[in-house]
Structure formats: structure tokens, C-alpha cells
């Protein structure tokens, strides 16, 4: 009878970070944390206690974790017991594993892993989105088939074709088990251990990181905790201007909208960021302004003042925003009319189209007519 693993996810959710209280300090030694985990192969056997060792940086913040453990890698316990030490970074992302020289990981019939097998296993364990996350261990057990080419696991019969590329050849059980140790219930506990020791300097370092995982961690921490006393506004604006991730821009905008109490100050900073941001993500600032029910006229005036610094699409979206707000002013007229002399004719033409739909001053009307006359063959 196979042991069920279908309730793994519910067990994973139960064992979140009450373990922080289990910290153990020793002079001159890495910090150890007591955590509780269920064996991915046999979660019904209950929760076991483990000790995670934290490595620290010069500021005393965790820079990584390691855990030594041994486990079966198949349901029927015919496989050799695995002894490994796994390493994660401070955010709970798998980095590598080590094993005793005399106890290597093995494939079918206890053949030791080759260097290529370990390299492939590392790639698999680093993939948080692996399909192994959604498959129970039982899926690796199929009725025996006569085609030996499909029999890639020593104990499981034919491993389904859909996951064949997601496992080490002849070691499907081992791959599945190691992936769930690396990416399963331990991850939120490691992240919470780091969160529990968060400091302003460490959070600021994460915000200024070029690593998208660190940026993501920092933004989620900000949005889930009250950190206004740490004065992170400038740091988040910096991230907003250089981020290449749409989700990070959205999280930064959400946090800034709550953290900056002076609305006009917020809008002024967002307009400066709008100019500096990636053209792929700067439209999100315009979307933010567009969703504001009471957008100040001053914001729209100032927004048109930077249109000579942004690409065509941003100009187009800004003029469309003005139209949706049914807003036009002397300052808007002057700023948009200045675009008639833009070196990019497409921008100049788009400005002329917008001006043609407005009630212009006499000077503005003459300027528009002169432009249309000069470029009548291109309009």
C-alpha cells in the first residue's frame, strides 16, 4: 500500500515560523535555530525537530542557512538512505547540497551519481517553478511496461513522460524528494527567520540590490510591515526608477501611495520617476494617476512639463490621460504646444492632434495653424 502524500501542502502551511523562538546562541559559533518539518516522503509520520544553522554577514544579518538531514528517497524503503547537507541563501532559495564522500547519491541499482547528474539535480532544485511541486510522489509509480527505455527509475516502473525531463535519469524518487526538501515547507520558515532579524540597514541593502529576489523580498516586507519609522521612501523611489520587474513597480507604487502623506509631494516624485523609468514600466505611473478620483490639476500641469523628455508612447498616453480627465489649462497648452517643435515628428504630430481638439488661446491657435500649414503633406 502506497503512503499518501496528497496532504503535503496542508502540513507545510502548519509549520510556519514559530521556530524563531528556538534560537540557540553560542559564543563564536553560527546561530542555530530549531525548526519543525515533516518528511516529504512520509508526512503522515508527523513533525520532526531539526536544527538550521545560520551564517551571518558583518552586520549580524543571516546571509544563508544550512541543514543536515537524512531521509529515504522512495516510498517502499528499498532505496539507500540519503545523507546530505543543503544550503539556502538568506531568502530561502536553494543554493547547493553536499554529501559524505562515502555516501553519494545513487541512481538505479545504487550506481553513484555522476558529475553531470549532480549538475542536473542542482538545476532542478534551483527551479522554484518545477512541475515536481504539483505532482505527488505516487505519480512516479506506474504499471510496469515492457519498453525498457521508459523505465527510468529503479523502483517505480515507467516514470510519466511529462516529468521525465524534470528529474535525473534513473533517479526520479531522489529528485522528487530532494526538490521538496529544498523548496517545500522549510522555505517560509527560513524567510521568516530572516524577517525576524530585519534591520533598517539590511532592508535598505535589499532595496538597492540588483538581485530581483532580494528586491522582491524587501518590497513584500515593506508592504506587510509598518516600516514608516525607517524612512525608506527615497530607497523605494530609487528601486521604482531602475526596476525591470513589473510586479516590483506595482508593489513600490502601492507602498509609496501609503507611505508618503503629502499627496502633491508624492505626485512630484512620481513625475520625476516617470521620466527616468524604463519605458516598459513608466506607463504604470500614468495608470496610477488615471485611477485617482481627485487628481490635482497641478499634477496634470507638471506632468505635461516633462513630455519633451519621454518617448512617443508616453506622450500619447499622457495626452490620452488629459482627455480622459477633460482637463486643459494655459500651462498644458504651453507645454503641449512646445512639442510642435520636437525633433521627433511623430511626437509633434501627436501634439498637434491634441491641440486641435482644444479651445486654444489666439497665440496657441496661430502656432498650431502654422505647424499644420508647414507639415500639411505629413499630417
C-alpha positions in Angstrom: 0.0 0.0 0.0 1.4 3.4 -1.0 1.6 6.1 1.6 -0.4 9.2 0.7 1.4 12.5 0.1 -1.6 14.5 -1.1 -1.9 16.4 2.1 1.7 17.7 2.0 0.7 21.3 1.3 -1.6 21.5 4.3 1.2 20.2 6.5 3.6 22.7 5.0 1.3 25.5 6.0 1.1 24.4 9.6 4.8 24.5 10.3 5.5 28.2 9.7 7.8 30.2 11.9 7.0 29.6 15.5 10.5 28.2 15.3 12.1 31.6 15.7 11.7 31.2 19.4 14.0 28.2 19.2 17.2 30.2 18.5 20.3 28.9 20.2 23.4 31.1 20.6 27.0 30.0 21.3 30.0 32.3 21.5 32.0 32.3 18.3 29.6 29.8 16.7 27.0 30.2 14.0 23.5 30.7 15.2 21.3 27.6 15.3 17.5 27.7 15.0 15.2 24.9 16.0 12.5 24.2 13.3 9.9 21.5 12.7 9.5 19.7 9.4 7.6 16.7 8.1 9.4 14.2 5.9 8.1 14.8 2.3 8.1 11.1 1.6 6.1 10.2 4.7 4.3 13.3 6.1 1.8 11.2 7.9 4.6 10.1 10.3 4.4 13.5 11.9 6.6 16.5 12.5 10.3 16.1 13.4 12.7 18.6 15.0 15.7 19.9 13.1 18.4 22.5 13.6 19.1 25.0 10.9 22.5 26.7 11.1 22.5 30.4 10.1 25.6 32.1 8.6 25.8 35.9 9.3 27.3 38.8 7.4 29.4 41.5 9.1 26.2 43.3 10.3 24.9 40.2 12.1 22.2 39.5 9.5 21.7 36.0 8.2 23.4 35.5 4.9 22.5 31.9 4.4 21.3 28.7 6.1 22.3 25.1 6.1 20.5 21.9 7.2 21.9 18.4 7.6 19.5 15.6 7.4 19.0 12.0 6.2 15.9 10.6 4.5 14.5 7.8 2.4 14.1 8.8 -1.2 11.4 6.2 -2.1 8.1 5.0 -0.6 8.9 1.3 -0.3 12.2 2.0 1.6 14.1 -0.2 -0.8 16.4 2.7 -1.7 19.5 3.6 0.2 19.2 6.2 2.9 20.4 9.6 1.7 22.6 11.8 3.9 23.0 15.4 2.7 23.6 19.0 3.9 21.6 21.6 2.0 22.3 25.3 1.7 20.0 28.2 1.1 20.5 31.9 0.9 19.0 34.3 3.4 15.7 34.4 1.5 15.2 30.7 1.4 16.4 30.0 -2.2 18.3 26.7 -2.6 22.0 27.1 -3.4 23.7 23.7 -3.2 24.0 20.4 -1.4 26.9 18.4 0.0 27.1 14.7 0.8 29.7 12.4 2.6 32.3 11.1 0.1 31.4 7.5 1.1 27.7 8.1 0.7 27.0 9.6 -2.7 23.5 10.0 -4.1 22.7 7.0 -6.3 20.7 6.0 -9.3 19.1 2.8 -10.2 20.8 -0.3 -8.7 22.8 2.0 -6.4 25.0 3.4 -9.2 26.6 6.6 -7.8 25.6 10.0 -9.4 27.9 11.3 -12.0 29.1 14.9 -12.1 26.5 15.5 -14.8 23.8 14.0 -12.6 24.7 16.4 -9.7 24.8 19.4 -12.1 21.3 18.5 -13.4 20.0 17.9 -9.9 21.3 21.4 -8.9 19.5 23.0 -11.8 16.3 21.2 -10.9 16.4 22.1 -7.2 17.0 25.8 -8.1 13.8 25.8 -10.2 11.0 27.0 -7.8 8.5 26.5 -10.6 9.3 22.9 -11.3 6.3 20.7 -12.1 7.5 18.5 -9.2 5.8 21.0 -7.0 2.4 19.8 -8.2 3.0 16.1 -8.5 2.6 13.7 -5.6 5.3 11.1 -5.2 2.8 8.4 -6.3 2.9 9.8 -9.8 6.3 8.3 -10.2 4.8 4.8 -9.8 3.2 3.4 -12.9 2.4 -0.1 -14.0 5.5 -1.9 -15.3 5.9 -1.7 -19.1 8.0 -3.8 -21.5 9.8 -0.9 -23.0 13.0 -0.6 -21.0 13.7 2.9 -22.4 10.8 4.3 -20.4 11.9 2.6 -17.2 14.0 5.5 -15.8 13.5 4.8 -12.1 14.8 1.7 -10.4 11.7 1.1 -8.2 8.9 3.0 -10.0 8.3 1.3 -13.3 7.7 3.9 -16.0 8.0 7.5 -15.0 5.4 9.6 -16.8 6.7 11.3 -19.9 5.5 14.7 -18.7 8.0 14.8 -15.8 10.8 12.8 -17.4 12.8 16.0 -18.2 12.2 17.3 -14.7 14.2 14.5 -12.9 17.6 13.0 -13.0 17.6 9.9 -15.2 17.1 6.7 -13.2 16.6 8.8 -10.0 13.1 10.1 -10.1 12.4 9.4 -6.5 15.6 11.0 -5.3 15.0 14.1 -7.4 11.4 14.5 -6.2 12.4 14.1 -2.6 15.3 16.5 -2.8 13.2 19.1 -4.6 10.6 19.0 -1.8 13.3 19.3 0.9 14.8 22.2 -1.0 11.7 24.1 -1.9 8.9 22.9 0.4 7.9 23.6 3.9 11.3 24.8 5.0 11.3 27.9 2.7 8.7 30.1 4.6 10.5 29.2 7.8 13.8 30.4 6.5 12.3 33.6 5.2 10.6 34.2 8.5 13.9 33.7 10.4 15.4 36.4 8.2 12.4 38.7 8.7 12.5 38.3 12.4 16.0 39.8 12.4 15.3 42.6 9.9 17.0 45.9 10.4 16.8 49.2 8.5 20.3 48.8 7.1 19.6 45.3 5.9 16.3 46.3 4.4 17.9 49.2 2.6 20.6 47.0 1.2 17.9 44.6 -0.2 16.1 47.5 -1.8 19.3 48.7 -3.5 20.2 45.2 -4.7 20.4 44.2 -8.3 19.0 40.7 -7.4 15.3 40.5 -8.2 14.7 38.0 -5.4 16.2 40.4 -2.8 14.2 43.3 -4.3 11.0 41.3 -4.2 11.7 40.2 -0.6 12.3 43.8 0.5 9.1 45.1 -1.2 7.0 42.4 0.2 8.4 43.0 3.7 7.6 46.7 3.4 4.0 46.0 2.3 3.4 43.6 5.1 5.0 45.5 8.0 4.8 49.0 9.3 8.3 50.4 8.5 7.4 54.1 8.1 9.7 55.0 11.0 12.7 53.7 9.0 12.3 56.4 6.3 12.6 54.1 3.2 10.9 56.5 0.8 14.0 57.5 -1.1 15.1 53.9 -1.4 11.8 52.8 -2.8 11.8 55.6 -5.3 15.3 54.5 -6.4 14.1 51.0 -6.9 11.0 52.2 -8.8 13.2 54.0 -11.3 15.5 51.1 -12.0 13.4 48.1 -11.6 13.0 45.7 -14.6 10.1 43.8 -13.0 6.5 45.0 -13.5 5.4 43.4 -10.2 8.1 45.3 -8.3 6.9 48.6 -9.8 3.3 47.9 -8.8 4.4 47.0 -5.2 6.6 50.1 -5.0 3.7 52.3 -6.1 1.3 50.7 -3.6 3.7 51.2 -0.8 4.6 54.8 -1.7 0.9 55.7 -2.0 0.5 54.8 1.7 3.9 55.9 3.0 4.0 59.5 1.5 1.4 61.5 3.3 1.8 64.7 1.2 -0.1 63.9 -2.0 1.5 66.6 -4.1 5.0 65.7 -2.9 4.2 62.1 -3.9 3.0 63.2 -7.3 6.0 65.4 -7.9 8.4 62.5 -7.1 6.4 60.1 -9.3 6.6 62.6 -12.3 10.4 62.7 -11.9 10.4 58.9 -11.7 8.2 58.7 -14.8 11.0 60.4 -16.8 13.7 58.1 -15.5 11.9 54.7 -15.5 12.0 52.0 -18.1 9.7 52.8 -21.0 8.1 49.4 -20.4 7.0 50.4 -16.9 6.6 54.2 -16.8 3.0 53.8 -18.1 2.2 52.3 -14.7 2.7 55.8 -13.2 0.2 57.2 -15.7 -2.2 54.3 -14.8 -1.8 55.2 -11.2 -2.7 58.9 -11.9 -5.6 57.8 -14.1 -7.1 55.7 -11.3 -7.0 58.7 -8.9 -10.5 60.1 -8.5 -9.4 63.5 -7.3 -6.1 64.0 -9.3 -5.0 67.6 -8.6 -4.8 70.0 -11.6 -1.2 70.9 -10.6 -0.2 67.2 -11.1 -1.5 67.3 -14.7 0.2 70.6 -15.4 3.5 69.3 -14.1 3.1 66.1 -16.0 2.9 67.8 -19.3 6.0 69.8 -18.5 8.2 66.7 -18.8 6.8 65.4 -22.1 9.8 66.6 -24.0 11.9 64.1 -22.0 9.9 60.9 -22.7 9.3 58.7 -25.8 6.3 58.9 -28.1 4.2 56.3 -26.4 4.5 58.0 -23.1 3.5 61.3 -24.7 0.5 59.6 -26.3 -0.7 58.0 -23.1 -0.3 61.3 -21.2 -2.4 63.2 -23.7 -4.9 60.5 -23.5 -5.0 60.8 -19.8 -5.6 64.6 -20.1 -8.5 63.8 -22.4 -10.0 61.3 -20.0 -9.8 63.9 -17.2 -11.3 66.5 -19.6 -8.5 68.8 -18.4 -6.8 71.7 -20.3 -5.1 74.8 -19.0 -2.8 77.6 -20.1 0.2 75.6 -18.7 -0.9 72.5 -20.6 -1.4 74.5 -23.8 2.1 76.0 -23.5 3.7 72.6 -22.7 2.0 70.7 -25.4 2.5 73.5 -28.0 6.2 73.3 -27.3 6.1 69.7 -28.6 5.3 71.1 -32.1 9.0 71.8 -32.4 10.1 68.4 -31.2 12.8 66.7 -33.2 10.6 63.5 -33.3 7.9 64.4 -35.9 5.6 61.7 -34.6 5.5 63.4 -31.2 5.0 66.8 -32.8 2.1 65.5 -34.9 0.5 63.8 -31.9 0.7 67.1 -30.0 -1.0 68.9 -32.9 -3.8 66.4 -32.9 -4.4 67.0 -29.2 -4.3 70.8 -29.6 -6.7 70.7 -32.5 -9.3 69.3 -30.1 -9.0 72.1 -27.5 -10.2 75.6 -27.2 -6.8 77.4 -27.7 -5.7 80.9 -27.0 -5.2 83.2 -30.0 -1.4 82.7 -29.8 -1.8 78.9 -29.5 -4.2 78.7 -32.4 -1.8 80.7 -34.7 1.1 78.4 -33.6 -1.0 75.3 -34.4 -2.1 76.6 -37.8 1.5 77.5 -38.7 2.5 73.9 -37.8 -0.3 72.4 -39.9 0.5 74.6 -42.8 4.2 73.7 -42.7 3.6 70.0 -42.5 0.3 69.7 -44.4 1.7 66.9 -46.6 2.6 64.8 -43.5 -0.5 65.1 -41.4 
